[in-house]
Amino acid sequence: MKRLPLGSVCTLAICFGFILQVAAAQTPITNASTASVDQQAVAVLQQSVTAMGATVPSDSTATGTITTVAGSLTESGTITILTRGTDQTSEQIQTPHGSTVVYSQGQASNVSGSATAPISMELTQTSQCPYFPLPLLTSALNNPDTAYKYIGVESLNGASVQHIRIWNTYASLPQMQALSEFTVADLWLDAASYVPLRLSYTHRGAGGSEPRIEMDVFYSNYRNMGGAFYPLSIQKSFNGTPSVTITIQQVTFNTGLTNLDFPVQ
């Protein structure tokens, strides 16, 4: 099996904006730039946000451990995840080949030391960190351009789940509608508690023949960390291969993070 450079793996493992593309094996969106409001899907998403605490903290800081696997190379270290509001995130991976990705209000950058390098607009669509689902899903609900589709009740690892699909149509921004195909996300929510158990999307840096990497994020061990539920166990797979394991050890809210904590170029 061809081994990806670990730097690339860490970059892929990092953040993704809520706005993601559906996996190739799933039903495609016929016209991604067309707004479609499925009220059943909206109601399920609203229940999920309510179940996780309803109100998004002004900011959050989560720290924990991370293990990344790239072929035969395994690295362990620490991770720091920052959020501010519903549209700013920072994921800082401290391993031998770790890196930092920052997403802020529709822009994203890789940060290394004092150097900040912008990420392509296509890749930016999947650069908002997914590891704290509450601001992620609230961002979707607050965006009038979000489209929704209720897929149905399914089974996931023995649990009954409700499967919905969301994407950003960019209906109010015609000049951005070419990016809509990069913004589809599939969510599986626990049918009893409504917390997200899985998020799937396609990571792609450009259109055309640019390689597609199917990403799956699995959430478990949700805990009330002071008014908001945070998943303390997170796993991420690339093309079906488990590649990232995160264990959150501490979460704090409303500590006064500012725009300076989310530098983008």
Secondary structure as UniProt FT lines:
FT   HELIX           6..13
FT   TURN            24..25
FT   TURN            32..33
FT   HELIX           39..51
FT   TURN            52..53
FT   STRAND          59..70
FT   TURN            71..72
FT   STRAND          73..84
FT   TURN            85..87
FT   STRAND          88..94
FT   TURN            96..97
FT   STRAND          100..104
FT   TURN            105..106
FT   STRAND          107..112
FT   TURN            113..114
FT   STRAND          115..118
FT   HELIX           121..124
FT   TURN            125..126
FT   HELIX           133..142
FT   TURN            144..145
FT   STRAND          146..156
FT   TURN            157..158
FT   STRAND          159..168
FT   TURN            171..172
FT   HELIX           174..182
FT   STRAND          185..190
FT   TURN            191..193
FT   STRAND          196..203
FT   TURN            208..209
FT   STRAND          213..224
FT   STRAND          229..238
FT   TURN            239..240
FT   STRAND          241..253
FT   HELIX           259..261
//
